[in-house]
Amino acid sequence: MAVFIAEPFKLPDRVAIVLFGCAVAFVLHLLGRVRVEADEEGVTIVNAIRTHRYTWPEVLEVTLLVGDPWPKIDFSDGRTIGAMGIQGSEKARARRATAELAALIRERGEAKD
């Protein structure tokens, strides 16, 4: 678009268009990488900006209330983090993913004796 823009627009305008496109692509990349991954050792929560890694004994519970944009995960240190990788707007799929994560927390979340 910056190459074919009308003549009254000069080089700074064209550069601004390219920079704006790069900024939009960067934000979309950040939003596209969000996910929640569970494995044998624990859970990894990748949100738009930060990545959090927790072992199973640190994870207490996961809750998804009606109308919430994503579930909230409570941890033993008192923190609560939103799991953007599970989108509440996906209704049934979000409830299923939250239930699966809750089952893993119940199964693996207790500290072993």
N, CA and C atoms as an extended XYZ file, in Angstrom:
339
Properties=species:S:1:pos:R:3:atomname:S:1:resname:S:1:resid:I:1 pbc="F F F"
N         0.828       -1.188        0.000 N   MET     1
C         0.000        0.000        0.000 CA  MET     1
C         0.869        1.247        0.000 C   MET     1
N         1.981        1.196        0.711 N   ALA     2
C         2.855        2.370        0.779 CA  ALA     2
C         3.464        2.694       -0.577 C   ALA     2
N         3.622        1.698       -1.451 N   VAL     3
C         4.210        1.923       -2.764 CA  VAL     3
C         3.197        2.572       -3.713 C   VAL     3
N         1.930        2.156       -3.623 N   PHE     4
C         0.918        2.607       -4.573 CA  PHE     4
C         0.042        3.741       -4.049 C   PHE     4
N         0.399        4.359       -2.961 N   ILE     5
C        -0.427        5.427       -2.389 CA  ILE     5
C        -0.376        6.668       -3.298 C   ILE     5
N        -1.424        7.468       -3.253 N   ALA     6
C        -1.555        8.634       -4.132 CA  ALA     6
C        -0.393        9.622       -3.943 C   ALA     6
N        -0.152       10.415       -4.937 N   GLU     7
C         0.990       11.317       -5.020 CA  GLU     7
C         1.108       12.348       -3.891 C   GLU     7
N         0.049       12.921       -3.360 N   PRO     8
C         0.281       13.943       -2.323 CA  PRO     8
C         1.003       13.400       -1.079 C   PRO     8
N         0.996       12.100       -0.893 N   PHE     9
C         1.666       11.520        0.272 CA  PHE     9
C         3.156       11.374       -0.030 C   PHE     9
N         3.967       11.855        0.888 N   LYS    10
C         5.423       11.840        0.710 CA  LYS    10
C         6.037       10.649        1.441 C   LYS    10
N         7.355       10.582        1.438 N   LEU    11
C         8.100        9.479        2.042 CA  LEU    11
C         7.762        9.278        3.523 C   LEU    11
N         7.675       10.323        4.343 N   PRO    12
C         7.329       10.089        5.752 CA  PRO    12
C         5.956        9.423        5.925 C   PRO    12
N         5.012        9.765        5.069 N   ASP    13
C         3.691        9.138        5.125 CA  ASP    13
C         3.790        7.656        4.778 C   ASP    13
N         4.587        7.352        3.786 N   ARG    14
C         4.760        5.956        3.372 CA  ARG    14
C         5.454        5.135        4.458 C   ARG    14
N         6.446        5.726        5.093 N   VAL    15
C         7.135        5.049        6.197 CA  VAL    15
C         6.162        4.820        7.355 C   VAL    15
N         5.328        5.813        7.627 N   ALA    16
C         4.344        5.673        8.710 CA  ALA    16
C         3.368        4.534        8.417 C   ALA    16
N         2.967        4.375        7.178 N   ILE    17
C         2.059        3.281        6.803 CA  ILE    17
C         2.742        1.933        7.037 C   ILE    17
N         4.004        1.814        6.654 N   VAL    18
C         4.743        0.561        6.854 CA  VAL    18
C         4.894        0.280        8.345 C   VAL    18
N         5.241        1.299        9.130 N   LEU    19
C         5.390        1.113       10.575 CA  LEU    19
C         4.072        0.727       11.235 C   LEU    19
N         2.989        1.337       10.795 N   PHE    20
C         1.674        0.984       11.337 CA  PHE    20
C         1.341       -0.477       11.017 C   PHE    20
N         1.612       -0.909        9.798 N   GLY    21
C         1.375       -2.303        9.420 CA  GLY    21
C         2.217       -3.263       10.247 C   GLY    21
N         3.464       -2.897       10.506 N   CYS    22
C         4.331       -3.734       11.346 CA  CYS    22
C         3.804       -3.799       12.771 C   CYS    22
N         3.327       -2.680       13.294 N   ALA    23
C         2.774       -2.659       14.657 CA  ALA    23
C         1.541       -3.548       14.760 C   ALA    23
N         0.665       -3.489       13.773 N   VAL    24
C        -0.527       -4.345       13.767 CA  VAL    24
C        -0.123       -5.810       13.686 C   VAL    24
N         0.844       -6.136       12.837 N   ALA    25
C         1.310       -7.520       12.715 CA  ALA    25
C         1.917       -8.006       14.027 C   ALA    25
N         2.651       -7.148       14.725 N   PHE    26
C         3.262       -7.518       15.997 CA  PHE    26
C         2.203       -7.819       17.054 C   PHE    26
N         1.183       -6.975       17.147 N   VAL    27
C         0.106       -7.195       18.117 CA  VAL    27
C        -0.642       -8.482       17.788 C   VAL    27
N        -0.922       -8.726       16.530 N   LEU    28
C        -1.599       -9.962       16.141 CA  LEU    28
C        -0.745      -11.188       16.445 C   LEU    28
N         0.563      -11.062       16.290 N   HIS    29
C         1.464      -12.163       16.648 CA  HIS    29
C         1.397      -12.440       18.154 C   HIS    29
N         1.426      -11.393       18.965 N   LEU    30
C         1.343      -11.565       20.417 CA  LEU    30
C         0.046      -12.252       20.818 C   LEU    30
N        -1.050      -11.859       20.211 N   LEU    31
C        -2.341      -12.461       20.538 CA  LEU    31
C        -2.475      -13.867       19.976 C   LEU    31
N        -1.785      -14.157       18.890 N   GLY    32
C        -1.873      -15.479       18.276 CA  GLY    32
C        -1.033      -16.545       18.972 C   GLY    32
N        -0.113      -16.147       19.832 N   ARG    33
C         0.756      -17.122       20.485 CA  ARG    33
C         0.237      -17.591       21.830 C   ARG    33
N        -0.866      -17.041       22.314 N   VAL    34
C        -1.373      -17.418       23.637 CA  VAL    34
C        -1.815      -18.881       23.642 C   VAL    34
N        -1.515      -19.567       24.761 N   ARG    35
C        -1.898      -20.972       24.892 CA  ARG    35
C        -1.694      -21.417       26.334 C   ARG    35
N        -2.267      -22.565       26.648 N   VAL    36
C        -2.069      -23.229       27.934 CA  VAL    36
C        -1.616      -24.645       27.617 C   VAL    36
N        -0.453      -25.028       28.110 N   GLU    37
C         0.090      -26.356       27.846 CA  GLU    37
C         0.310      -27.084       29.163 C   GLU    37
N        -0.162      -28.313       29.227 N   ALA    38
C         0.042      -29.142       30.409 CA  ALA    38
C         0.902      -30.340       30.019 C   ALA    38
N         1.850      -30.679       30.890 N   ASP    39
C         2.665      -31.870       30.674 CA  ASP    39
C         2.857      -32.578       32.011 C   ASP    39
N         3.754      -33.540       32.057 N   GLU    40
C         3.950      -34.342       33.268 CA  GLU    40
C         4.443      -33.513       34.446 C   GLU    40
N         5.254      -32.497       34.191 N   GLU    41
C         5.848      -31.712       35.274 CA  GLU    41
C         4.960      -30.572       35.749 C   GLU    41
N         4.135      -30.024       34.884 N   GLY    42
C         3.325      -28.881       35.293 CA  GLY    42
C         2.575      -28.256       34.146 C   GLY    42
N         2.304      -26.970       34.299 N   VAL    43
C         1.509      -26.243       33.317 CA  VAL    43
C         2.279      -24.991       32.886 C   VAL    43
N         2.212      -24.701       31.593 N   THR    44
C         2.818      -23.500       31.038 CA  THR    44
C         1.700      -22.621       30.499 C   THR    44
N         1.685      -21.376       30.941 N   ILE    45
C         0.673      -20.419       30.497 CA  ILE    45
C         1.391      -19.348       29.689 C   ILE    45
N         1.104      -19.296       28.401 N   VAL    46
C         1.700      -18.298       27.521 CA  VAL    46
C         0.618      -17.266       27.230 C   VAL    46
N         0.776      -16.078       27.812 N   ASN    47
C        -0.142      -14.978       27.549 CA  ASN    47
C         0.509      -14.044       26.533 C   ASN    47
N        -0.135      -12.945       26.213 N   ALA    48
C         0.353      -12.067       25.153 CA  ALA    48
C         1.770      -11.565       25.418 C   ALA    48
N         2.078      -11.215       26.646 N   ILE    49
C         3.380      -10.628       26.948 CA  ILE    49
C         4.301      -11.596       27.688 C   ILE    49
N         3.781      -12.323       28.671 N   ARG    50
C         4.620      -13.148       29.537 CA  ARG    50
C         4.314      -14.632       29.404 C   ARG    50
N         5.304      -15.433       29.743 N   THR    51
C         5.149      -16.880       29.818 CA  THR    51
C         5.385      -17.296       31.258 C   THR    51
N         4.450      -18.068       31.811 N   HIS    52
C         4.542      -18.538       33.190 CA  HIS    52
C         4.650      -20.058       33.178 C   HIS    52
N         5.532      -20.599       34.010 N   ARG    53
C         5.698      -22.047       34.134 CA  ARG    53
C         5.528      -22.416       35.603 C   ARG    53
N         4.616      -23.357       35.879 N   TYR    54
C         4.347      -23.784       37.251 CA  TYR    54
C         4.340      -25.307       37.312 C   TYR    54
N         4.810      -25.846       38.435 N   THR    55
C         4.711      -27.278       38.666 CA  THR    55
C         3.323      -27.573       39.214 C   THR    55
N         2.901      -28.819       39.122 N   TRP    56
C         1.539      -29.184       39.536 CA  TRP    56
C         1.225      -28.849       40.994 C   TRP    56
N         2.138      -29.078       41.954 N   PRO    57
C         1.786      -28.734       43.335 CA  PRO    57
C         1.536      -27.244       43.561 C   PRO    57
N         2.027      -26.380       42.677 N   GLU    58
C         1.812      -24.937       42.820 CA  GLU    58
C         0.419      -24.508       42.362 C   GLU    58
N        -0.225      -25.317       41.532 N   VAL    59
C        -1.513      -24.944       40.945 CA  VAL    59
C        -2.636      -25.430       41.862 C   VAL    59
N        -3.511      -24.511       42.287 N   LEU    60
C        -4.597      -24.872       43.199 CA  LEU    60
C        -5.894      -25.184       42.461 C   LEU    60
N        -6.345      -24.268       41.610 N   GLU    61
C        -7.608      -24.484       40.897 CA  GLU    61
C        -7.721      -23.571       39.693 C   GLU    61
N        -8.676      -23.915       38.837 N   VAL    62
C        -8.978      -23.110       37.668 CA  VAL    62
C       -10.478      -22.838       37.673 C   VAL    62
N       -10.856      -21.588       37.384 N   THR    63
C       -12.279      -21.225       37.363 CA  THR    63
C       -12.579      -20.424       36.097 C   THR    63
N       -13.729      -20.728       35.517 N   LEU    64
C       -14.223      -19.978       34.364 CA  LEU    64
C       -15.686      -19.652       34.647 C   LEU    64
N       -15.939      -18.409       35.005 N   LEU    65
C       -17.299      -17.967       35.277 CA  LEU    65
C       -17.959      -17.505       33.988 C   LEU    65
N       -19.280      -17.569       33.951 N   VAL    66
C       -20.022      -17.131       32.770 CA  VAL    66
C       -19.722      -15.650       32.527 C   VAL    66
N       -19.347      -15.330       31.315 N   GLY    67
C       -19.043      -13.952       30.955 CA  GLY    67
C       -17.577      -13.581       31.076 C   GLY    67
N       -16.764      -14.428       31.709 N   ASP    68
C       -15.333      -14.149       31.800 CA  ASP    68
C       -14.677      -14.331       30.438 C   ASP    68
N       -13.702      -13.487       30.096 N   PRO    69
C       -13.047      -13.625       28.801 CA  PRO    69
C       -12.138      -14.850       28.732 C   PRO    69
N       -11.612      -15.291       29.875 N   TRP    70
C       -10.770      -16.484       29.953 CA  TRP    70
C       -10.744      -16.969       31.387 C   TRP    70
N       -10.337      -18.230       31.609 N   PRO    71
C       -10.309      -18.761       32.980 CA  PRO    71
C        -9.199      -18.122       33.808 C   PRO    71
N        -9.390      -18.190       35.111 N   LYS    72
C        -8.376      -17.708       36.047 CA  LYS    72
C        -7.811      -18.912       36.785 C   LYS    72
N        -6.505      -18.942       36.933 N   ILE    73
C        -5.835      -20.046       37.609 CA  ILE    73
C        -5.238      -19.501       38.900 C   ILE    73
N        -5.569      -20.143       40.030 N   ASP    74
C        -5.065      -19.750       41.338 CA  ASP    74
C        -3.855      -20.601       41.702 C   ASP    74
N        -2.871      -19.961       42.328 N   PHE    75
C        -1.633      -20.636       42.682 CA  PHE    75
C        -1.390      -20.570       44.182 C   PHE    75
N        -0.520      -21.455       44.659 N   SER    76
C        -0.273      -21.581       46.091 CA  SER    76
C         0.400      -20.350       46.688 C   SER    76
N         1.043      -19.525       45.883 N   ASP    77
C         1.683      -18.322       46.400 CA  ASP    77
C         0.722      -17.133       46.472 C   ASP    77
N        -0.560      -17.372       46.202 N   GLY    78
C        -1.577      -16.331       46.308 CA  GLY    78
C        -1.872      -15.599       45.015 C   GLY    78
N        -1.111      -15.855       43.984 N   ARG    79
C        -1.348      -15.180       42.714 CA  ARG    79
C        -2.480      -15.835       41.938 C   ARG    79
N        -3.117      -15.042       41.108 N   THR    80
C        -4.130      -15.517       40.167 CA  THR    80
C        -3.749      -14.977       38.795 C   THR    80
N        -3.687      -15.867       37.809 N   ILE    81
C        -3.293      -15.460       36.459 CA  ILE    81
C        -4.385      -15.879       35.485 C   ILE    81
N        -4.736      -14.982       34.578 N   GLY    82
C        -5.685      -15.309       33.527 CA  GLY    82
C        -5.009      -16.154       32.464 C   GLY    82
N        -5.687      -17.187       32.020 N   ALA    83
C        -5.162      -18.077       30.986 CA  ALA    83
C        -5.801      -17.693       29.660 C   ALA    83
N        -5.178      -16.757       28.955 N   MET    84
C        -5.745      -16.240       27.718 CA  MET    84
C        -5.847      -17.289       26.622 C   MET    84
N        -5.134      -18.390       26.763 N   GLY    85
C        -5.148      -19.446       25.753 CA  GLY    85
C        -6.462      -20.192       25.677 C   GLY    85
N        -7.301      -20.044       26.684 N   ILE    86
C        -8.642      -20.638       26.680 CA  ILE    86
C        -9.620      -19.473       26.620 C   ILE    86
N       -10.235      -19.274       25.493 N   GLN    87
C       -11.115      -18.132       25.285 CA  GLN    87
C       -12.534      -18.437       25.748 C   GLN    87
N       -13.030      -17.671       26.712 N   GLY    88
C       -14.374      -17.864       27.246 CA  GLY    88
C       -15.465      -17.696       26.204 C   GLY    88
N       -15.184      -16.956       25.148 N   SER    89
C       -16.186      -16.736       24.102 CA  SER    89
C       -16.459      -18.005       23.292 C   SER    89
N       -15.608      -19.015       23.437 N   GLU    90
C       -15.809      -20.273       22.715 CA  GLU    90
C       -16.705      -21.235       23.485 C   GLU    90
N       -17.413      -20.728       24.462 N   LYS    91
C       -18.408      -21.412       25.304 CA  LYS    91
C       -18.091      -22.886       25.587 C   LYS    91
N       -18.638      -23.816       24.818 N   ALA    92
C       -18.511      -25.248       25.119 CA  ALA    92
C       -17.052      -25.699       25.079 C   ALA    92
N       -16.318      -25.225       24.111 N   ARG    93
C       -14.904      -25.605       24.012 CA  ARG    93
C       -14.114      -25.087       25.217 C   ARG    93
N       -14.410      -23.877       25.657 N   ALA    94
C       -13.730      -23.308       26.826 CA  ALA    94
C       -14.094      -24.071       28.086 C   ALA    94
N       -15.377      -24.434       28.240 N   ARG    95
C       -15.778      -25.220       29.416 CA  ARG    95
C       -15.090      -26.586       29.423 C   ARG    95
N       -14.997      -27.205       28.263 N   ARG    96
C       -14.341      -28.513       28.163 CA  ARG    96
C       -12.852      -28.401       28.500 C   ARG    96
N       -12.172      -27.398       27.953 N   ALA    97
C       -10.745      -27.215       28.227 CA  ALA    97
C       -10.509      -26.893       29.701 C   ALA    97
N       -11.394      -26.088       30.294 N   THR    98
C       -11.275      -25.768       31.718 CA  THR    98
C       -11.506      -27.005       32.566 C   THR    98
N       -12.481      -27.828       32.189 N   ALA    99
C       -12.750      -29.060       32.936 CA  ALA    99
C       -11.570      -30.025       32.832 C   ALA    99
N       -10.962      -30.119       31.663 N   GLU   100
C        -9.792      -30.985       31.494 CA  GLU   100
C        -8.622      -30.500       32.348 C   GLU   100
N        -8.402      -29.194       32.377 N   LEU   101
C        -7.329      -28.642       33.192 CA  LEU   101
C        -7.618      -28.849       34.676 C   LEU   101
N        -8.876      -28.665       35.087 N   ALA   102
C        -9.253      -28.896       36.480 CA  ALA   102
C        -9.035      -30.355       36.876 C   ALA   102
N        -9.335      -31.284       35.969 N   ALA   103
C        -9.112      -32.704       36.259 CA  ALA   103
C        -7.620      -32.999       36.424 C   ALA   103
N        -6.790      -32.389       35.591 N   LEU   104
C        -5.344      -32.570       35.734 CA  LEU   104
C        -4.844      -31.979       37.052 C   LEU   104
N        -5.402      -30.854       37.448 N   ILE   105
C        -5.010      -30.243       38.719 CA  ILE   105
C        -5.381      -31.159       39.878 C   ILE   105
N        -6.587      -31.732       39.840 N   ARG   106
C        -6.999      -32.651       40.906 CA  ARG   106
C        -6.122      -33.907       40.926 C   ARG   106
N        -5.781      -34.396       39.743 N   GLU   107
C        -4.988      -35.627       39.652 CA  GLU   107
C        -3.539      -35.422       40.062 C   GLU   107
N        -2.950      -34.309       39.631 N   ARG   108
C        -1.507      -34.122       39.819 CA  ARG   108
C        -1.151      -32.995       40.768 C   ARG   108
N        -2.129      -32.203       41.169 N   GLY   109
C        -1.852      -30.989       41.930 CA  GLY   109
C        -1.434      -31.201       43.361 C   GLY   109
N        -1.802      -32.316       43.956 N   GLU   110
C        -1.443      -32.574       45.347 CA  GLU   110
C         0.036      -32.900       45.465 C   GLU   110
N         0.669      -32.352       46.474 N   ALA   111
C         2.071      -32.677       46.717 CA  ALA   111
C         2.167      -34.134       47.170 C   ALA   111
N         3.138      -34.835       46.647 N   LYS   112
C         3.296      -36.246       46.991 CA  LYS   112
C         3.903      -36.401       48.375 C   LYS   112
N         3.447      -37.432       49.113 N   ASP   113
C         3.933      -37.647       50.483 CA  ASP   113
C         5.372      -38.108       50.520 C   ASP   113
